[in-house]
């Protein structure tokens, strides 16, 4: 007679599948944590995307976990070496499959240190090619504090389409139901009155949506 799996094991397996399905569904009633670096075991699914993809690029970005006996968080380290006109960037991206259509904004719990405080979040939709298609971007200023973390709020409605640093006003609006990559970047400021260079760090605990 063939052996059957214990009922308790089957019940646990079913509950696990059910919970996974629930977490994948959008929920407008409360917030949702997308990246919890206080619990993350590694950040191997993030990859660098800096200005060294171009011949003249000289910048560098790293996303690493800081783990102590008291806490765990991610640190977005950047070395920004822009061109004389401010052209330059250092960033990290990760592939996603996110339906955020029932939410309104990102909430990044973070603090900044170092030479620069001006960052941006970059989104791509529908699996767009990062070298050929627009990205949807929003700038933010990191709270520069030696002690406290703060929440940076980025409304989805304020993301705008850009191609290589220039806004593309006639591009399709951001489709929050199909976000296929999420990125963090520090920029030199080629098209901005704010010019940045040097070494900086953005410490991040969580990135959520509400």
N, C-alpha and C positions, 0 to 999 in steps of 0.2 A: 504494500500500500504506500503511495507517495506521501512524503512528508509535507505538512502544511506549515506556513509561517505562523508564529504565535500571534494571537489576536491583538495583544498589546503593541507588538511591533508594527502591525498593519495600521493600527489606530494612530501611532506616532508618525508613521510615514505619511498618512493621509493629512494629518494636521500640518506637517511640514510643507506639503505641496499646497495646501490651502493658504497658509500664511505667506508663502512666496507669491501666490497669485494676488493676494490682497495688496501686498507691498508694491506690486507692479501697476496697480490701478491708480489713476488720478483721484485725488480726494480734495474737494473744495472746502471741507468743513474745518480743517486744521492745517497746521504746517507740516512740511515733509522735509526730512534731512536728506540731502543728496550726497554729501561727503562729510563723514564724521571722522576727522583725523585723530580724535581722542581715542578711537577704537580701532582704527585702520592698522592692519599688520604690516603693510608695505605700500609703496606708491609706484610699483613697477609698471602700472598701466598708464602712467603719465609719461609723455615724451617731450623733449625740448623742441621748440620752434623759435629760433632766434635769428638775428640778421646775418648769421654766418651761412644761411642758405644762399646768400648773394656773395659775389667775389670780394666786395669791400667790407663785409661784415666783420666785426671784432668783439661782439658782446657774448655773454654767457649767462645761462639760467640753469638752476638746479632746484628740484623739489625734493626735500628730504624730511624724514621723520625725526623729531627730537623726542627721545624717550628717557625719562628719568624715573626715580623711585616714586615721584609724586605726580607726574603728569605725562601726557603724550600730546603732541601737536605737530603740524606740518610747518616747515619753514621754506618759503619761496625766496631763495638766494639769487641775487642778480648782480652781474658786473656789466655796466652799460658804458660802451665806448662808441659814442655816436660820431658821425661825420661832422665837419664844421657847420653844416646847415641844420644840424639836429637830427638828421636821418639815422635811425638806429632803434633796435628793440631787442628785448630778451624775454622769452616766454616759455610756458609749459602748457600742453594741451592733453586732453584725454578724450577718447571716443565714448559716446553716450548713446542711449536710446531712450529719450525722455519725452513723455507727454505731460506738458506743464500747462495745458489749456485751462485748467480749473484754478490756477494760481495767478497772482498778480505781480510778484516781485521776488528777487533774491535777497537773502539776508546773510551777510558774511561776517562772522565773528572773528575779529582779527586785531592786530596792532602792527605798526610799522617801526622800523629802526633804520638808521643809516643816513645816506646822503639824499635820498629821494622819497617822496610820499605820494606821487601821482601814478596810478595804475589804471588798467582797463580790464574788463571782462570781454572776451570774444566768444561769440556763439556761431555755430554753423548749423544749417538745417538741410534736410533731405539728402544727406550724404554728399554735399557739395565739395568740389575739388578745392583745396586750400590755395592752390596756385592760380586757379582760373576764375573762381567765383568770389562773390562778395562775402564779407563777414559782417556780423551784426555786433556792434561795439557800444560800450558805455564806459565813460571815464569815472573814476572815483578817487578820493583822497583818503589815504590810510590814516587812521588815528595814530599819532606819534606819541606814544606814552611808554615810559619805562616800567610801569606797574600794571595798569588796567587794560583789559581787552574791551573793545566796543563793537557795536553792530553797525555795519555799513549796509544801507538799503538801496537796492537798484531796481526800480520799477521796470517791468518788461516794456511798457509803452515808451520808454525813453531810449531803447536800443535803436541805433540807426545803422543803415548799410554803408560799408566802406570797402574800397578796393585799393590796397597798397597805400593806405593812409588818407585817401581822398574820399569824401562822402559821395555816395551815388544816390541822388534824391529820387530817381525814377525806378529804383529797384523794388522788387516785391517786398512787402512788409514782413517782419519776422513772424514765422509760423511756430508758435510755442507748442504745438501738438507734435512736432517732429524735430527735436533738437538732437543733432547727431555728433556734436562735439562741444566741449566746454574748455575755455582757455583763460589763463591769466597772463598778463603782459605788463612790462614796464617800458616806457617809450621815451625816446630822445626829444621829440617835439618838433619834427620838421615842419609841420603845418600848424604849430601852436606857439603862442607867446611864451609858454612855459618850456624852458630848456632844462634837460636833466642829464646827468652823467655820474659815474662813480658806482660805489658799492652800496647795496641796500638789502634789507631783509623784511619780508612780510610774514609774520607769524599768524597761522590760521588754525582755529579750533574746529569750526564747522561752516559749511555752506548749505543753507536751507532755502526753501521756498514757502511763501505764505500767500 
